[in-house]
Amino acid sequence: MSLPWRFAPLDPTRVRRLSEALSIGPLTAQVLIARGLDEPATAKAFLTPSPNDLHDPETLPGVSEAADRVVAAVRAGRRVTIFGDYDVDGITSTALLVDCLRLAGANADYVIPNRNDGYGLNVAAIEKLHAEDPNRLVVTVDCGITSVAEAERAKTLGLELIVTDHHTPGDTLPPAAVVVHPRRPDAETAYAYGELCGAGVAFKLAWAVAKRLGDGNRVNERFKAWLIRALGLTALATVADMVPLTGENRTFVHCGLRSLYHHAPPGLRALLGVCGIEEGRPITAEDVGYKVGPRINAAGRLEQASLAVDLLLSHDEKRCGQLADYLDTLNETRKKTESDVVKAAKKQAVDRGWAERPGLALASDDWHAGVVGIAAGRVAEHFDTPAIVIAFGHSGDANLGAGSARSRPGFDLHACLARCAEHLETFGGHTMAAGLKVRRENLDAFREAFAADVAEHFRPEAADARVDAEVRLADCTLHAVKELDEKLGPFGKSNRRPVFVATHVTLEGEPRTMGRDNAHLSARLAQTGRVMKAVAWGRAAEADTLAVGPLAVSFTAEVNRWKNGESVQLQLRQWQPC
């Protein structure tokens, strides 16, 4: 039988050696070996991240000078204004630095533009900040690296500006007083880890500020406790911004989720409650990505991001409860709005004969600008091609469209937009996600240029062909799966949940549909006497193919918690007859 999956054959000797050296189960050891972590010392370092693994903040380009300027402003009694962005990364970065500065006794406030004002700095905002208080210090978080004209205006006005960001720099850096960026192209020494999110950069600046407010080299006990708590906010942003969960990011999330479990501030405790995350159980990256993050995002998508910042900063439990409930309500509205836009975008692609074209740029005057990013992700996944969803008319200019782009593995979206930039007003972002503005008269030319560029450069990766190991269903015990979660998690980009293959699997009974609109499949899989529950999300139409056996199946194994019980549930990815 020829299987479509690629995996290394089992080496029992290596599995036993690693299992004994690290006191871990054979399934965990097998996954570590499959991922190249076959030496005990290397594997141990991966399994046990510690805050001590974080790099010295002073090695991050720009941090030392930025921290000096921030502390000087605090000691001089000047206002320090944090200028953020309206997504989870921008919101948490803003809350993190404001909280740090207020702990230091600073006169700190923040500004996050309305989504209709556009992403990042704008000249009008710079002029308003200067008019209100020309002596203030402005620090951007999660934005600003491409704001050359805005930084020029601040410089002309004499407004002190520090830019901290993690997005891809342009050809010219903004002429700010300081630029803090993990991949700053003019840095004398490259930073050891270039994949930080905005909150990761903000955390490093806060850490450097805390050192200066101590004895200059060490953080005092009050700020040390605060930094441990701030790891939680950094973890939220790192997961939600979908940066790779490797290196420092793995440390931030691993340690930050534990910090949330033990030290969540009142606002996050209230938000965890409305998410249905019970007190006393560990908080996972999946909780953040699918429950907490979307509710924080809903504020900036549909109303004002300041609602979420206020929640994260508040210590009034009643107020926190009210804000958390409101964000929960907003998130329900967001789901409905998103669903409508996704359906309309898919229909547009099909109706116009674009369903098979590489690279989709879809646009409408009727779509809500707050959900185009999520919609682009859904469209990209559905058609398996990079996609852009554009909403016109939401900035007061009926002929200006604001779009979000989402990529697929193997395609550098930011580089693509750079090659199509002649048709755009602005753009910025990452390899996998970006934002842009385009004028209506340039839309058709941009759409064709985007499709042509994707056709030339996109080489789809067969991601589903990569699995970690072939196993028996009997290997996936509750203990083994919980150990996978505990030891190998948090899971996310570049550290996915382990994928396994099992062969000669049969169905016990018939598969059945479940969920809203009966869109999902549920089945019971059997192999040599072991029977396990399995689900296939969004695959109801494939029930007949699942009913043909015996089967070879690829899957992930997860702990299903229901009421007071726990069991293993398999999430099916692919299947074929043996």
BAKOLVEX-358978 format. One record per residue (C-alpha): residue number from 1; residue in one letter; x negated, y, z. Coordinates in pm, 1 decimal. Last residue first. Example, Ala and Ser with C-alpha at 12.3 -4.5 7.8 and 13.67 -1.06 7.14 Angstrom:
   num   residuo         c1         c2         c3
     2         s    -1367.0     -106.0      714.0
     1         a    -1230.0     -450.0      780.0
***
This chain:
   num   residuo         c1         c2         c3
   578         c      581.0       79.7      261.3
   577         p      863.9      315.5      166.6
   576         q      786.2      685.6      210.9
   575         w      802.2      939.9      490.7
   574         q      694.7     1295.4      557.2
   573         r      706.4     1542.9      846.3
   572         l      910.3     1374.2     1120.2
   571         q      915.8     1531.6     1465.6
   570         l      894.9     1240.9     1710.2
   569         q     1058.7     1277.9     2050.7
   568         v      900.8     1154.5     2371.1
   567         s     1114.2     1168.2     2684.5
   566         e     1167.5     1390.3     2987.1
   565         g     1467.6     1411.6     3218.5
   564         n     1611.6     1670.3     3456.2
   563         k     1837.3     1846.6     3206.1
   562         w     1673.3     1770.3     2872.9
   561         r     1302.5     1799.9     2815.4
   560         n     1169.1     1654.7     2489.8
   559         v      793.7     1602.1     2500.7
   558         e      647.1     1613.2     2152.2
   557         a      497.9     1371.0     1900.2
   556         t      408.3     1494.5     1552.5
   555         f      496.4     1289.9     1249.4
   554         s      388.2     1104.4      937.6
   553         v      595.0      802.6      837.3
   552         a      533.5      475.2      652.0
   551         l      863.5      300.3      607.0
   550         p     1029.6      -41.1      606.4
   549         g     1275.9       68.8      493.1
   548         v     1524.7      279.4      299.8
   547         a     1745.1      486.1      534.9
   546         l     1502.9      776.9      527.2
   545         t     1552.8      822.6      154.4
   544         d     1930.7      833.2      202.0
   543         a     1908.5     1097.6      475.3
   542         e     1718.1     1339.6      252.9
   541         a     1991.4     1605.7      238.9
   540         a     1978.4     1633.8      618.1
   539         r     1616.6     1754.5      606.0
   538         g     1637.6     2089.7      786.1
   537         w     1452.9     1958.1     1090.7
   536         a     1366.9     1588.4     1083.4
   535         v     1423.9     1423.9     1421.7
   534         a     1293.9     1103.6     1578.6
   533         k     1396.6      894.5     1880.3
   532         m     1171.6      601.1     1960.3
   531         v     1207.4      222.2     1962.7
   530         r      914.3       -8.0     2045.9
   529         g      964.4     -378.2     1968.2
   528         t      705.4     -412.8     1695.8
   527         q      802.0      -83.2     1531.6
   526         a     1138.6       90.8     1557.3
   525         l     1255.9      439.0     1462.7
   524         r     1581.2      590.4     1589.0
   523         a     1714.2      871.6     1371.6
   522         s     1827.5     1233.3     1382.2
   521         l     1850.5     1453.7     1076.4
   520         h     1908.0     1827.6     1056.5
   519         a     2137.0     2059.6      858.6
   518         n     2467.0     1947.1     1010.9
   517         d     2599.2     2303.0      966.1
   516         r     2460.9     2383.9     1312.4
   515         g     2294.0     2077.8     1457.6
   514         m     2313.8     1709.2     1369.7
   513         t     2310.0     1461.6     1084.1
   512         r     2282.0     1090.1     1141.4
   511         p     2028.6      824.3     1046.4
   510         e     2176.6      473.7     1050.0
   509         g     2097.7      200.2     1301.9
   508         e     1751.4      107.7     1419.1
   507         l     1533.4      226.4     1137.4
   506         t     1213.5       45.0     1044.5
   505         v      846.1      134.5     1071.7
   504         h      588.5      -69.3      884.9
   503         t      336.2      216.8      904.9
   502         a      263.4      494.3     1154.7
   501         v       87.2      820.0     1071.7
   500         f       -6.3     1092.6     1317.7
   499         v      -22.1     1472.0     1322.9
   498         p     -177.8     1644.4     1622.5
   497         r      -30.9     1990.0     1703.7
   496         r     -217.8     2249.9     1506.7
   495         n     -535.0     2420.5     1614.8
   494         s     -624.2     2645.0     1320.0
   493         k     -294.8     2836.5     1362.1
   492         g     -103.8     2718.8     1666.1
   491         f     -125.0     2474.3     1952.6
   490         p     -217.9     2557.7     2309.6
   489         g     -301.5     2281.0     2349.6
   488         l     -553.0     1996.9     2328.8
   487         k     -571.0     1892.9     2694.7
   486         e     -223.7     1959.9     2832.0
   485         d      -26.6     1891.3     2516.0
   484         l     -222.0     1576.3     2428.1
   483         e     -196.5     1466.3     2792.1
   482         k      181.8     1502.8     2780.0
   481         v      183.1     1285.5     2467.6
   480         a      -24.7     1012.3     2632.4
   479         h      183.2     1008.0     2952.4
   478         l      512.0      996.6     2761.1
   477         t      380.8      707.6     2553.1
   476         c      286.3      753.1     2189.3
   475         d       61.7      447.1     2156.6
   474         a      367.6      220.1     2126.4
   473         l      457.4      397.2     1803.1
   472         r      135.2      253.3     1665.3
   471         v     -125.5      495.1     1540.6
   470         e     -297.9      616.7     1224.3
   469         a     -498.1      927.4     1300.2
   468         d     -537.9     1301.5     1265.9
   467         v     -339.3     1375.7      952.8
   466         r     -420.6     1585.6      647.3
   465         a     -191.9     1515.2      349.7
   464         d       66.6     1766.1      474.8
   463         a     -175.8     2051.7      412.0
   462         a     -208.1     1978.8       42.1
   461         e     -353.4     2322.1      -19.7
   460         p     -200.3     2530.0     -295.2
   459         r     -454.4     2696.2     -525.5
   458         f     -355.0     3059.9     -565.5
   457         h     -603.4     3277.7     -757.8
   456         e     -482.8     3318.7    -1115.6
   455         a     -111.5     3255.3    -1069.6
   454         v     -113.2     3471.3     -756.3
   453         d     -271.9     3756.6     -950.7
   452         a      -22.4     3725.8    -1234.0
   451         a      272.7     3722.0     -993.6
   450         f      142.1     4030.2     -811.1
   449         a       76.4     4220.1    -1134.5
   448         e      426.4     4137.8    -1260.1
   447         r      594.4     4251.7     -938.8
   446         f      375.9     4561.8     -922.2
   445         a      475.1     4667.2    -1272.6
   444         d      840.7     4606.5    -1192.4
   443         l      822.1     4796.5     -862.8
   442         n      640.2     5106.9     -985.4
   441         e      948.5     5320.7    -1051.9
   440         r     1094.8     5212.4     -718.4
   439         r      796.0     5334.7     -521.2
   438         v      599.0     5080.9     -320.7
   437         k      503.0     5058.1       44.6
   436         l      311.9     4764.4      190.0
   435         g      274.3     4524.4      480.0
   434         a       54.3     4218.5      510.3
   433         a       39.8     3860.2      629.4
   432         m     -185.4     3558.2      561.7
   431         t     -522.5     3714.1      476.1
   430         h     -453.5     4016.5      689.7
   429         g     -283.2     4355.8      688.3
   428         g     -267.0     4675.7      490.6
   427         f      -85.7     4847.8      205.9
   426         t       -7.8     5197.8       83.6
   425         e      156.1     5372.2     -211.4
   424         l      131.7     5068.5     -436.1
   423         h       96.9     5011.6     -812.0
   422         e     -277.4     5084.9     -828.1
   421         a     -322.2     4855.6     -527.1
   420         c     -273.7     4531.2     -721.2
   419         r     -629.9     4403.0     -664.6
   418         a     -614.9     4522.5     -303.8
   417         l     -283.1     4343.4     -270.2
   416         c     -450.5     4017.3     -372.9
   415         a     -738.4     4067.5     -129.8
   414         h     -487.9     4115.9      153.0
   413         l     -298.3     3801.3       52.7
   412         d     -597.3     3569.6       57.9
   411         f     -448.7     3238.9      -61.8
   410         g     -538.1     2887.8       58.6
   409         p     -256.3     2834.3      302.7
   408         r       55.3     3025.6      195.8
   407         s      106.4     3398.8      217.2
   406         r      355.7     3640.6      367.6
   405         a      426.6     3992.9      246.9
   404         s      631.9     4264.0      410.2
   403         g      784.1     4549.8      217.0
   402         a      890.4     4909.6      262.3
   401         g     1043.8     5057.3      -52.1
   400         l     1048.5     5424.1     -145.3
   399         n     1311.3     5538.0     -395.1
   398         a     1588.6     5612.9     -147.5
   397         d     1356.6     5825.8       64.3
   396         g     1494.2     5862.6      417.3
   395         s     1265.2     5590.7      546.9
   394         h     1513.7     5305.2      503.7
   393         g     1576.3     5353.2      132.4
   392         f     1442.6     5033.2      -18.3
   391         a     1377.8     4701.7      152.8
   390         i     1105.6     4477.5        7.7
   389         v     1045.8     4104.0       55.1
   388         i      707.9     3975.1      -61.1
   387         a      622.9     3609.9     -121.7
   386         p      319.4     3383.3     -150.8
   385         t      429.8     3045.4     -289.1
   384         d      582.9     2729.8     -146.5
   383         f      936.0     2823.8     -260.7
   382         h     1095.1     2764.2       81.1
   381         e      784.7     2852.6      283.7
   380         a      726.2     3180.4      102.1
   379         v     1097.0     3264.8      129.2
   378         r     1101.8     3197.0      503.2
   377         g      788.1     3403.1      561.2
   376         a      921.0     3688.0      350.2
   375         a     1243.7     3683.6      552.2
   374         i     1052.6     3712.9      878.6
   373         g      863.6     4012.6      745.5
   372         v     1172.8     4167.9      585.9
   371         v     1357.3     4166.7      918.8
   370         g     1334.6     4528.1     1032.4
   369         a     1370.8     4673.6      683.7
   368         h     1733.9     4564.6      670.6
   367         w     1829.9     4460.1      318.2
   366         d     2089.3     4641.4      107.6
   365         d     1867.8     4851.8     -120.9
   364         s     1706.8     4533.5     -251.1
   363         a     1371.0     4381.0     -340.2
   362         l     1200.5     4049.1     -414.5
   361         a      832.6     4010.5     -502.4
   360         l      761.9     3639.4     -558.2
   359         g      419.2     3492.2     -634.5
   358         p      387.9     3190.5     -860.7
   357         r      703.2     3153.8    -1068.4
   356         e      923.0     2847.7    -1021.8
   355         a     1218.0     3017.7     -851.7
   354         w     1189.9     3328.3    -1069.5
   353         g     1488.7     3269.5    -1295.4
   352         r     1667.7     3587.3    -1195.4
   351         d     1949.1     3401.0    -1018.5
   350         v     1704.7     3173.9     -833.9
   349         a     1483.6     3448.3     -690.5
   348         q     1782.3     3668.5     -609.9
   347         k     1955.5     3378.7     -434.2
   346         k     1649.9     3317.8     -216.3
   345         a     1642.7     3687.1     -124.4
   344         a     2016.2     3694.4      -46.8
   343         k     1995.9     3388.5      177.6
   342         v     1690.0     3525.8      357.9
   341         v     1854.4     3867.0      403.6
   340         d     2172.7     3719.7      553.3
   339         s     1979.2     3489.7      786.4
   338         e     1764.0     3778.6      906.4
   337         t     2066.0     3990.3      992.9
   336         k     2223.8     3701.7     1185.2
   335         k     1901.2     3622.4     1372.8
   334         r     1836.3     3990.2     1445.3
   333         t     2179.7     4028.2     1602.1
   332         e     2098.7     3738.5     1835.1
   331         n     1764.0     3901.2     1909.3
   330         l     1933.0     4228.9     1997.8
   329         t     2143.1     4046.3     2256.3
   328         d     1832.5     3890.2     2411.9
   327         l     1661.5     4229.6     2408.7
   326         y     1961.2     4368.3     2597.9
   325         d     1949.4     4091.3     2857.1
   324         a     1577.2     4151.2     2911.3
   323         l     1636.7     4525.4     2948.1
   322         q     1908.7     4475.8     3207.6
   321         g     1705.6     4223.5     3405.2
   320         c     1400.2     4446.5     3400.3
   319         r     1607.0     4741.4     3526.7
   318         k     1729.3     4532.5     3818.6
   317         e     1378.4     4405.4     3889.5
   316         d     1223.5     4752.6     3894.1
   315         h      852.7     4684.7     3831.5
   314         s      862.9     4815.2     3474.4
   313         l      565.0     4801.9     3238.3
   312         l      662.4     4504.1     3021.1
   311         l     1027.1     4611.4     3005.8
   310         d      934.2     4969.6     2920.0
   309         v      716.6     4841.8     2635.9
   308         a     1008.7     4630.5     2509.9
   307         l     1251.2     4922.9     2504.2
   306         s      978.1     5142.6     2354.9
   305         a      994.1     4926.3     2042.2
   304         q     1308.9     5117.4     1948.4
   303         e     1599.0     4961.8     1755.9
   302         l     1636.2     4671.0     1511.9
   301         r     1288.5     4541.7     1434.3
   300         g     1102.8     4715.0     1715.4
   299         a     1331.3     4580.7     1987.5
   298         a     1372.4     4242.4     1817.2
   297         n      997.8     4182.2     1835.6
   296         i     1010.7     4137.1     2211.9
   295         r     1293.6     3887.0     2169.1
   294         p     1112.1     3707.7     1887.1
   293         g      795.6     3673.3     2098.0
   292         v      959.3     3518.3     2404.3
   291         k     1147.7     3233.6     2236.4
   290         y      984.0     3078.0     1929.7
   289         g      620.6     3183.5     1949.4
   288         v      596.0     3231.0     2324.9
   287         d      777.3     2912.1     2418.3
   286         e      580.4     2727.8     2147.9
   285         a      257.1     2853.7     2304.2
   284         t      367.7     2680.9     2622.0
   283         i      474.5     2801.8     2965.3
   282         p      429.1     2536.3     3234.0
   281         r      734.5     2444.2     3442.7
   280         g      813.1     2586.4     3784.2
   279         e     1065.7     2848.4     3684.3
   278         e     1280.8     2739.3     3393.5
   277         i     1230.3     2883.5     3048.3
   276         g     1585.2     2958.6     2933.5
   275         c     1477.2     3254.0     2719.7
   274         v     1685.4     3481.9     2943.5
   273         g     1466.4     3372.9     3235.3
   272         l     1136.8     3417.2     3052.9
   271         l     1246.7     3774.2     2981.2
   270         a     1316.6     3842.8     3347.8
   269         r      979.2     3701.2     3448.9
   268         l      820.2     3908.4     3172.0
   267         g      965.4     4226.7     3312.8
   266         p      886.2     4139.5     3674.3
   265         p      515.8     4070.0     3607.1
   264         a      409.3     3709.5     3536.3
   263         h      137.8     3604.4     3783.3
   262         h      136.2     3224.5     3821.9
   261         y      291.7     3092.0     3500.9
   260         l      192.8     3402.0     3305.6
   259         s     -167.6     3357.1     3419.1
   258         r     -157.4     2995.4     3306.4
   257         l      -40.2     3111.6     2964.7
   256         g     -323.6     3364.4     2962.4
   255         c     -595.4     3109.4     3037.3
   254         h     -516.5     2884.7     2740.4
   253         v     -410.5     3179.6     2523.2
   252         f     -714.2     3399.7     2582.8
   251         t     -954.3     3104.7     2573.6
   250         r     -809.1     2978.6     2245.3
   249         n     -839.6     3332.1     2107.9
   248         e    -1201.2     3348.6     2220.7
   247         g    -1296.1     3053.8     2002.3
   246         t    -1003.6     2903.7     1810.6
   245         l     -631.3     2967.7     1809.9
   244         p     -643.4     3139.9     1469.9
   243         v     -430.6     3457.4     1455.2
   242         m      -55.4     3405.8     1445.0
   241         d       37.5     3752.6     1573.3
   240         a      283.9     3595.2     1818.5
   239         v       26.4     3359.5     1969.4
   238         t     -241.0     3623.2     2023.4
   237         a       14.6     3880.6     2136.3
   236         l      160.6     3663.9     2409.8
   235         a     -186.6     3549.6     2519.1
   234         t     -304.2     3909.8     2554.4
   233         l       -4.4     3988.2     2772.7
   232         g      -89.8     3693.4     2997.5
   231         l     -460.0     3778.8     3009.4
   230         a     -349.2     4110.2     3160.2
   229         r     -271.3     3931.6     3487.9
   228         i     -632.9     3813.0     3516.2
   227         l     -746.5     4163.8     3422.2
   226         w     -532.0     4311.1     3701.3
   225         a     -685.0     4082.7     3963.2
   224         k    -1032.3     4189.6     3849.8
   223         f     -916.8     4552.3     3849.9
   222         r     -832.4     4538.2     4220.1
   221         e    -1140.2     4331.1     4303.5
   220         n    -1384.7     4574.5     4143.9
   219         v    -1523.3     4507.5     3796.6
   218         r    -1898.2     4491.8     3774.4
   217         n    -2160.2     4674.5     3571.0
   216         g    -2067.7     5041.2     3600.9
   215         d    -2007.6     5028.7     3975.3
   214         g    -1632.2     5001.3     3940.7
   213         l    -1446.5     5249.8     3718.3
   212         r    -1703.7     5183.0     3451.0
   211         k    -1637.4     4809.9     3464.2
   210         a    -1261.5     4868.9     3442.1
   209         v    -1308.9     5075.8     3125.4
   208         a    -1507.7     4790.6     2967.8
   207         w    -1232.6     4543.8     3060.4
   206         a     -965.4     4776.3     2920.7
   205         l    -1158.4     4802.0     2593.3
   204         k    -1190.1     4422.8     2572.5
   203         f     -819.0     4382.5     2648.4
   202         a     -732.6     4630.9     2372.5
   201         v     -933.6     4425.6     2120.8
   200         g     -754.0     4107.5     2227.7
   199         a     -425.8     4298.5     2217.5
   198         g     -489.6     4389.1     1854.4
   197         c     -561.7     4029.3     1756.8
   196         l     -911.7     3884.8     1775.2
   195         e    -1046.8     3688.1     1477.1
   194         g    -1401.3     3825.9     1448.4
   193         y    -1582.6     3630.5     1716.8
   192         a    -1950.9     3692.8     1797.4
   191         y    -1942.7     4059.6     1700.7
   190         a    -2180.6     4149.1     1419.4
   189         t    -2478.7     4361.6     1520.5
   188         e    -2554.4     4700.5     1365.5
   187         a    -2184.4     4755.7     1298.0
   186         d    -2109.2     4923.2      963.6
   185         p    -1850.4     4667.8      849.1
   184         r    -1650.1     4674.4     1172.4
   183         r    -1535.0     4314.7     1208.5
   182         p    -1437.8     4313.9     1578.0
   181         h    -1307.2     4673.8     1555.3
   180         v    -1343.1     4979.6     1777.0
   179         v    -1374.5     5305.8     1582.1
   178         v    -1490.7     5610.4     1777.2
   177         a    -1445.4     5987.5     1736.1
   176         a    -1230.6     5908.8     1432.7
   175         p    -1349.6     5955.0     1074.8
   174         p    -1140.4     5661.0      945.5
   173         l    -1354.5     5387.7      786.6
   172         t    -1382.4     5386.9      407.7
   171         d    -1361.3     5076.9      186.0
   170         g    -1066.5     4948.4      384.9
   169         p    -1081.8     4756.3      711.7
   168         t     -881.7     4433.1      755.9
   167         h     -661.7     4454.4     1063.5
   166         h     -815.2     4426.2     1410.2
   165         d     -762.5     4774.6     1551.0
   164         t     -887.2     5028.1     1802.0
   163         v     -911.4     5387.8     1677.0
   162         i    -1021.4     5660.3     1918.5
   161         l     -901.8     6013.9     1844.5
   160         e     -997.0     6346.0     2003.1
   159         l     -778.1     6620.6     1854.3
   158         g     -993.8     6903.3     1716.1
   157         l     -733.8     6996.0     1455.6
   156         t     -969.1     6914.4     1168.3
   155         k    -1065.5     6585.7     1334.5
   154         a     -701.2     6489.5     1383.3
   153         r     -633.2     6568.0     1017.4
   152         e     -927.6     6356.0      904.3
   151         a     -802.6     6073.1     1125.3
   150         e     -466.4     6090.3      949.9
   149         a     -627.5     6094.5      606.6
   148         v     -841.8     5789.1      689.5
   147         s     -570.0     5579.1      850.5
   146         t     -702.0     5241.3      726.2
   145         i     -826.0     5119.1     1067.0
   144         g     -542.6     5295.8     1248.5
   143         c     -333.7     5016.1     1393.2
   142         d     -323.0     4743.2     1658.5
   141         v     -392.8     4998.6     1933.3
   140         t     -461.5     5366.9     1875.8
   139         v     -617.3     5584.9     2144.5
   138         v     -530.6     5956.1     2159.1
   137         l     -713.3     6183.7     2404.7
   136         r     -520.6     6496.3     2507.4
   135         n     -653.4     6851.4     2499.3
   134         p     -429.6     6967.4     2212.3
   133         d     -117.9     6885.3     2415.7
   132         e      225.6     6922.0     2253.5
   131         a       97.2     7071.8     1927.3
   130         h     -175.8     6808.4     1900.2
   129         l       65.8     6520.7     1947.5
   128         k      302.2     6674.5     1691.4
   127         e       24.9     6723.2     1436.0
   126         i      -94.4     6363.6     1474.0
   125         a      262.9     6234.3     1445.0
   124         a      322.5     6434.6     1126.6
   123         v       -4.2     6306.0      980.5
   122         n       93.5     5942.5     1020.9
   121         l      -58.9     5666.8     1230.3
   120         g       63.3     5311.7     1203.6
   119         y      351.4     5147.8     1020.2
   118         g      636.7     5349.5      877.2
   117         d      860.0     5620.7     1017.4
   116         n     1161.2     5393.3      959.3
   115         r     1005.3     5141.2     1199.8
   114         n     1015.2     5406.6     1471.7
   113         p      671.4     5512.7     1580.1
   112         i      520.4     5388.1     1906.7
   111         v      391.6     5661.3     2136.5
   110         y      240.1     5613.2     2480.0
   109         d      171.4     5781.6     2812.7
   108         a     -119.7     5800.0     3053.6
   107         n     -205.4     6059.6     3317.8
   106         a     -467.8     5838.6     3475.9
   105         g     -468.3     5696.5     3827.1
   104         a     -685.5     5398.2     3736.5
   103         l     -383.0     5169.3     3767.3
   102         r     -213.8     5408.0     3527.1
   101         l     -495.5     5352.1     3279.9
   100         c     -470.3     4973.4     3294.5
    99         d      -90.7     4978.1     3263.6
    98         v     -107.8     5209.2     2961.9
    97         l     -373.4     4985.0     2805.4
    96         l     -174.5     4662.4     2844.6
    95         a      163.9     4812.6     2757.2
    94         t       30.1     4943.6     2426.4
    93         s     -142.9     4617.6     2339.6
    92         t      176.9     4429.1     2428.4
    91         i      385.2     4644.6     2194.9
    90         g      132.5     4642.3     1910.7
    89         d       89.3     4265.9     1918.9
    88         v      461.3     4202.7     1957.1
    87         d      549.6     4432.6     1665.6
    86         y      627.3     4807.4     1680.8
    85         d      275.9     4949.8     1662.6
    84         g       82.6     5157.8     1911.2
    83         f      -47.2     5505.0     1992.6
    82         i     -177.2     5520.0     2350.4
    81         t     -187.5     5874.5     2485.1
    80         v     -445.1     5978.3     2745.2
    79         r     -365.9     6308.1     2919.5
    78         r     -668.6     6481.2     3064.2
    77         g     -746.0     6471.3     3436.2
    76         a    -1120.1     6510.3     3384.9
    75         r    -1183.5     6170.9     3543.9
    74         v     -938.4     6004.8     3306.1
    73         a    -1088.0     6179.4     3002.4
    72         a    -1441.1     6074.9     3101.0
    71         v    -1319.1     5718.8     3154.1
    70         v    -1165.0     5709.6     2805.9
    69         r    -1474.2     5860.5     2642.7
    68         d    -1712.4     5614.5     2807.0
    67         a    -1480.6     5324.8     2720.5
    66         a    -1479.9     5429.9     2354.4
    65         e    -1858.9     5460.4     2349.9
    64         s    -1901.5     5110.6     2491.6
    63         v    -1623.7     4955.0     2284.0
    62         g    -1742.3     5070.2     1941.6
    61         p    -1852.2     4731.6     1810.1
    60         l    -1762.1     4453.3     2056.3
    59         t    -2082.8     4361.5     2241.2
    58         e    -1984.8     4577.9     2540.2
    57         p    -1684.7     4352.1     2596.0
    56         d    -1912.4     4065.9     2707.3
    55         h    -1780.3     3753.7     2536.5
    54         l    -1508.8     3545.3     2697.5
    53         d    -1622.2     3198.6     2810.7
    52         n    -1612.2     3302.5     3178.4
    51         p    -1235.9     3336.6     3138.4
    50         s    -1242.3     2955.2     3112.7
    49         p    -1162.9     2705.2     2837.7
    48         t    -1171.3     2339.5     2948.7
    47         l    -1087.8     2104.0     2662.3
    46         f    -1301.9     2272.8     2397.4
    45         a    -1609.8     2287.7     2621.4
    44         k    -1551.8     1923.7     2715.3
    43         a    -1539.0     1822.5     2348.6
    42         t    -1872.2     1987.3     2277.0
    41         a    -2039.5     1825.0     2578.4
    40         p    -1883.9     1482.2     2512.6
    39         e    -1985.8     1470.7     2143.7
    38         d    -1703.1     1368.2     1910.4
    37         l    -1539.6     1705.2     1855.3
    36         g    -1520.9     1672.6     1475.9
    35         r    -1144.3     1701.6     1451.3
    34         a    -1090.2     1327.6     1404.7
    33         i    -1308.2     1268.5     1711.3
    32         l    -1088.4     1496.0     1921.3
    31         v     -776.0     1321.2     1792.5
    30         q     -909.9      976.0     1885.6
    29         a    -1011.1     1096.6     2231.0
    28         t     -659.7     1225.7     2297.3
    27         l     -513.4      891.6     2188.2
    26         p     -770.5      697.4     2392.3
    25         g     -677.3      870.9     2718.2
    24         i     -910.6     1111.9     2890.6
    23         s    -1169.5     1066.2     3163.2
    22         l    -1426.2     1278.6     2974.5
    21         a    -1711.2     1027.6     2937.7
    20         e    -1477.6      726.3     2944.3
    19         s    -1255.3      851.5     2662.9
    18         l    -1553.3      969.0     2459.7
    17         r    -1721.8      627.2     2475.3
    16         r    -1396.5      435.1     2421.2
    15         v    -1307.7      637.9     2112.5
    14         r    -1658.9      602.5     1971.7
    13         t    -1650.1      224.4     2016.3
    12         p    -1294.7      188.3     1884.4
    11         d    -1374.6      363.3     1552.3
    10         l    -1033.7      415.9     1390.0
     9         p    -1045.0      498.5     1020.8
     8         a    -1063.1      867.5      924.6
     7         f     -747.4     1027.0      789.8
     6         r     -603.9     1137.1      456.7
     5         w     -234.7     1088.7      381.7
     4         p      -62.3      984.4       59.3
     3         l      -67.0      614.3      156.9
     2         s     -137.2      341.1      -98.4
     1         m        0.0        0.0        0.0
***
